Amino acid sequence: QVQLVESGGGLVQAGGSLRLSCTVSGNIFNIESMGWYRQVPGKQRELVAAVTSGGSTNYADSVKGRFTISRDNAKNTVYLQMNSLKPEDTAVYYCNTWGFDTERGYEYWGQGTQVTVSS
């Protein structure tokens, strides 16, 4: 019922930019946080950036100053503007959202979108 639709991934040269988008739809209420994680084969999934409904943000040290997360609460959409991309940014990027519905906590993940940065 709940769907996270991601877009914006692709292939880009080092130094280039991409903008990821994720829209959450369906029977979901009281979203507390929306954000992006990434994962490389053989490595643990890591937080890239997240933003709360109140607007506070959190970034991985490796992307500070290069990536910017933003959200449109009315549209349940989160964006990740990625600038000055490096080959090390190559990964599958996953949209994430969590919150509380009545007395139940929930967490949902998107299918992931591939970001490949070439040298």
C-alpha positions in Angstrom: 0.0 0.0 0.0 2.8 2.4 0.9 5.1 3.2 -2.0 8.4 5.0 -2.2 9.1 6.0 -5.8 12.6 7.1 -6.5 14.0 8.8 -9.6 17.0 10.7 -10.7 19.8 8.1 -10.6 22.1 7.5 -13.5 25.6 7.7 -14.8 27.6 10.9 -14.4 31.2 12.0 -14.7 33.2 13.0 -11.7 32.5 16.5 -10.8 29.0 16.4 -12.1 25.6 16.6 -10.4 22.5 14.6 -10.0 19.2 15.2 -8.2 17.4 12.3 -6.6 13.7 12.5 -5.8 11.6 10.2 -3.7 7.8 10.5 -3.2 6.0 8.6 -0.5 2.4 7.7 -1.2 -0.3 5.5 0.1 -1.8 4.9 3.5 1.0 6.6 5.6 0.7 9.1 8.4 2.8 11.1 10.7 6.1 10.9 8.8 8.9 11.8 11.2 11.9 11.6 8.9 12.7 11.1 5.2 16.2 10.5 3.9 18.7 8.7 1.8 21.0 5.8 2.4 23.5 4.2 0.1 25.1 0.8 -0.2 28.0 -0.6 -2.1 28.4 -4.4 -2.7 30.2 -5.9 0.3 29.6 -2.9 2.5 27.0 -1.9 5.0 24.2 0.5 4.1 25.1 3.9 5.4 23.1 7.1 6.0 23.8 9.8 3.4 21.3 12.5 4.6 18.0 12.8 6.4 15.6 15.5 7.1 12.8 15.6 9.8 9.4 17.0 9.3 10.5 19.9 11.4 13.3 20.6 9.0 16.4 19.5 10.8 19.0 17.8 8.7 21.8 15.2 9.2 24.6 14.5 6.7 27.3 11.9 6.5 30.7 13.6 6.9 31.7 12.4 3.5 29.0 14.4 1.7 28.8 17.6 3.8 29.3 20.6 1.6 28.5 18.6 -1.6 25.0 17.2 -1.0 21.9 19.0 0.0 18.7 17.4 1.2 15.3 19.1 1.1 11.7 18.1 1.4 8.2 19.1 0.5 6.1 17.9 3.4 2.8 18.6 1.6 3.9 16.3 -1.2 5.7 13.8 1.0 8.7 14.2 -1.2 12.4 14.3 -0.4 15.2 15.4 -2.7 18.9 15.0 -2.7 20.9 17.4 -4.7 24.3 15.8 -5.3 27.1 18.1 -6.5 30.8 17.6 -7.1 30.2 13.9 -7.4 33.1 11.5 -6.9 33.7 7.9 -8.0 33.4 7.0 -4.3 29.8 8.2 -4.4 28.9 5.3 -6.7 26.3 3.2 -4.9 22.7 2.2 -4.9 20.8 5.0 -3.1 17.8 4.0 -1.1 15.0 6.3 0.0 13.9 5.8 3.6 11.0 7.1 5.7 9.9 6.4 9.2 7.4 7.6 11.8 4.5 6.5 13.9 1.0 5.6 12.9 -1.3 5.4 15.9 0.8 3.3 18.4 2.8 1.5 15.6 6.2 2.6 14.5 7.0 2.1 10.9 9.8 2.2 8.4 9.7 1.9 4.6 12.4 1.7 2.0 12.4 2.4 -1.7 13.7 -0.1 -4.3 16.9 1.9 -4.7 18.3 3.8 -7.6 21.8 3.3 -9.0 24.2 6.2 -9.0 27.4 5.7 -11.0 30.2 8.2 -11.1 32.9 7.6 -13.6 36.5 8.9 -13.4 
